[in-house]
């Protein structure tokens, strides 16, 4: 997958959806996640909605708070993106 795809709207949307799903699966509110990562609810919400992509530090903070493996998580996201956009591989 090209670096440009990582910046695409589809990637941001899928990444945000996966973060939201993991957060809900871990039974955390968006407010709890914001407090635990030190970022605003608005910022977390924008990421979950696919409007923005988290910086590396925030992404790792989210993974730490949700107790998920960052590498495995990104692999899941990448696989879904590739299913939706196979021509981009």
Helices and strands as residue ranges (DSSP letters): H 3-6, H 9-25, H 30-37, H 41-48, H 56-66, H 70-84, G 86-88
